[in-house]
Amino acid sequence: MRMETLAVHAGATPDAETGAVVPPLHLATTFEHAPDGSLPHGLIYQRTDHPTQQRFEQALAALEGGVRALYFGSGMAAGSALLQCLPPGSHVLFPHDVYHGFRHLALEYFARWNLRCDFADLSDIPSTHAALTPLTRLIWAETPSNPLLQISDIAALAELAHARGARLLVDNTFASPVLQQPLTLGADVVLQSVTKYIGGHSDTMGGALVFGAGLDALAEQVFRTRAAVGLHGAPLGAWLALRGLHSLPARMDWHCRNAFAVAQALGAHPAVARVHYPGLPTHPGHAVAARQMRDFGGMVSFELAGGREAALACAARLKLFINATSLGGCESLVEHRASTEGPTPTSPQSLLRLSVGLEHPDDLVGDLMQALAG
Ligand SMILES: *Cc1c(COP(=O)(O)O)cnc(C)c1O
């Protein structure tokens, strides 16, 4: 089955009890035991598992080409659950521009969790190789990365990790399963911030991990950790996430088309020093992205020739692009990342990040041109 068909039908079997075409939303926190104490439906308590979440997990596992998916209350909860399952003393290799929430987590909590980490340029295989240590248990890739849209070669990283007995996780949030399937390229685990493209409407928080073949023991350990620590997602969130999946391929198509138009227009403007979009042939990761992605996504970032002041002024003049964090919704957003990253920002001060939404491309380009004209 092709992606568009799978997305509409995955997890969407009509309700056996009523025939309802749309899945029921089960809010129950507890489930009835049989007289002998067994669990007739395998469910006991919402923190451990619940039916709406199970539907979403089956659908997402199918879309990512994985064996098992686990749903969480947020992308951060999903990532933390996996990190908490690493053996004590493990070393994790992150990319320099890893999502700032995980950078914060690593710097603030790893010592307490008895984990170590380093940050390297994962778009470069020799420097990634050089940064591995005998204790490296996990390479954590993010491609395209947030907010620099750097591309790393998933198949090459998987080979590197496996040669050392380590695992490869890919944060697939920017691409979504529609544009990239890391598990089919050799990755072991995929992370999704469901809050973004999968939810797709800026109205539900969620996260997910999807495990490839042979990872059953790790998936089971993470499942138990989710329940033990209470990192599960609520039923309504899982229900909205499942609804989002059905339209994901159609939305991604339009996001990609709009983002390409925006990236091209920005690239031709004299006030713009640099555009970061893997769909442009001038992007250093273009060839790898073209090989491992179906299209290049809806995220674009660019640097203003006039630096920080010009970037802030441009964001303030935009009318359609709302100045807010997050991404993947129908509405276009703009953000000066360095301002949101706390006291030690890693994003360039001259950089604005765009989540290109589902408006008409001419309206979006027009808005950017008037904002750049000043
Ligand atoms: C937003 C985001 C996360 C964190 O997800 P939450 O749902 O906000 O917890 C992780 N990785 C990337 C790439 C993100 O954009």
The ligand as a Tripos MOL2 file, in Angstrom:
@<TRIPOS>MOLECULE
LIG
   15    15     1     0     0
SMALL
NO_CHARGES

@<TRIPOS>ATOM
      1 C1          9.6380   20.1020   19.2740 C.3       1 LIG1
      2 C2         10.7280   19.1360   19.0310 C.ar      1 LIG1
      3 C3         11.0660   18.1750   20.0010 C.ar      1 LIG1
      4 C4         10.3870   18.1040   21.3600 C.3       1 LIG1
      5 O1          9.0470   17.7370   21.2560 O.3       1 LIG1
      6 P1          7.8880   18.2450   22.2970 P.3       1 LIG1
      7 O2          6.6770   17.5840   21.7480 O.co2     1 LIG1
      8 O3          7.8830   19.7350   22.2290 O.co2     1 LIG1
      9 O4          8.2830   17.7510   23.6380 O.co2     1 LIG1
     10 C5         12.0710   17.2810   19.6870 C.ar      1 LIG1
     11 N1         12.7320   17.3240   18.5220 N.ar      1 LIG1
     12 C6         12.4520   18.2430   17.5710 C.ar      1 LIG1
     13 C7         13.2160   18.2430   16.2940 C.3       1 LIG1
     14 C8         11.4470   19.1740   17.8000 C.ar      1 LIG1
     15 O5         11.1770   20.1110   16.8700 O.3       1 LIG1
@<TRIPOS>BOND
     1     1     2 1
     2     2     3 ar
     3     2    14 ar
     4     3     4 1
     5     3    10 ar
     6     4     5 1
     7     5     6 1
     8     6     7 2
     9     6     8 1
    10     6     9 1
    11    10    11 ar
    12    11    12 ar
    13    12    13 1
    14    12    14 ar
    15    14    15 1
@<TRIPOS>SUBSTRUCTURE
     1 LIG1         1 GROUP 0 **** ****
